[in-house]
């Protein structure tokens, strides 16, 4: 595991809230056209902590591996965000505009890693907690997501806060590691409505992944770019 013990800057907080607002506005916009079909239940803080995690992971990869030819780009960088904001502001009914927002909103991956002709498409999952992550923990990965094309690997992280009710009270960000969709699909399925071993009830069908078994150190991703 890698821990980023960094405080949030005001600029980063503002950017994260802006991203959260944009995602919420996209969702409302697409609802008008019966295109609001979430793959799974999304809680209110997901966009905020997801943005922060992606930022720190992108910075980590850039700072450590640019020198050997590795580049990293986000899904968001593929789109003209100013154009999306314009479409939302004026509530465009143009079909191409609607499809453009839909493509952006239902992202196929979070980060694209490149080295030469090799490419890895990475999905990032971030969980909010007040506890320090332990290797004995498990993580529930939505079954429906594990069978969606468009990504090669999943990175798991924990957003650790001092106060669970204060999303800005980040204490440290822990990157557990990465795993593949193929590995996830071999894990035990916890069906919706059944209890996990920690007593919580699974809201949807989830694969039960084990931190100590199914995840490898994040730097190993770079070795796959060959």
C-alpha positions, 0 to 999 in steps of 0.5 A, spaced: 500 500 500 502 507 498 499 512 503 499 520 500 499 524 507 497 530 504 492 536 505 487 538 500 489 545 497 483 550 496 484 549 489 483 542 489 477 542 493 474 547 489 476 543 483 473 537 486 466 540 488 466 543 481 467 536 478 461 533 483 457 539 480 458 537 473 457 530 474 450 531 477 448 536 472 450 531 467 445 526 470 439 531 471 440 532 463 440 525 461 434 524 465 430 528 460 432 523 455 431 517 459 438 516 459 439 516 466 441 508 467 446 508 473 450 502 473 449 501 480 447 506 486 452 512 487 453 516 493 453 523 494 461 523 495 463 519 490 465 524 485 468 528 490 473 523 492 474 520 486 476 526 483 481 527 489 484 520 488 485 520 480 489 527 481 493 524 486 494 517 482 495 521 476 501 525 479 504 519 482 505 516 476 507 522 472 512 524 477 515 517 478 515 514 471 515 520 466 522 519 465 522 512 462 516 514 457 510 513 461 504 518 460 498 518 463 491 521 461 484 521 464 478 520 461 475 527 462 481 529 458 478 526 451 472 531 452 471 538 451 468 540 458 467 547 456 462 544 450 459 540 455 457 545 460 455 549 454 450 544 452 448 543 460 447 550 461 442 551 455 439 544 455 440 542 448 435 538 445 440 536 439 441 529 438 449 529 437 449 534 444 445 529 448 450 523 445 456 527 447 454 528 454 452 521 455 459 518 452 462 523 457 458 521 463 458 513 462 466 513 462 469 507 460 475 508 464 478 513 469 486 513 467 489 511 460 497 509 461 501 509 455 508 507 454 510 507 446 505 502 443 503 499 449 496 502 453 493 500 459 486 502 461 485 503 468 478 504 473 479 507 480 475 505 485 475 509 492 472 508 498 471 513 504 473 511 511 475 513 518 479 507 519 486 505 517 486 500 511 488 493 513 490 487 509 485 483 512 479 487 509 475 486 503 472 490 497 465 489 494 466 490 486 459 490 483 458 484 478 455 488 473 461 493 472 466 487 472 463 485 465 463 491 462 468 492 456 473 498 456 478 497 461 484 492 463 485 493 470 482 496 477 485 500 482 483 500 489 484 506 494 481 508 501 480 516 502 481 516 510 478 522 513 478 525 521 471 526 520 466 521 516 461 527 516 467 532 513 469 530 506 474 535 506 478 532 512 482 528 508 488 525 513 491 520 508 489 517 501 491 509 501 492 506 494 491 499 496 494 496 489 491 494 482 487 487 480 485 485 473 477 484 471 479 477 470 481 476 477 475 479 480 471 475 476 474 469 480 471 471 486 465 469 490 459 473 489 455 476 494 448 476 492 444 483 493 440 482 500 445 478 503 449 480 509 457 480 508 462 477 513 462 484 517 454 484 518 453 489 512 447 488 507 449 488 500 445 492 496 447 489 489 450 483 486 458 484 488 464 480 487 468 479 494 475 481 493 480 480 498 485 486 499 491 481 501 490 476 496 487 479 489 491 486 489 498 487 487 502 493 488 501 499 484 508 500 481 507 493 478 502 496 473 508 500 469 511 493 468 505 491 464 506 496 459 511 492 455 
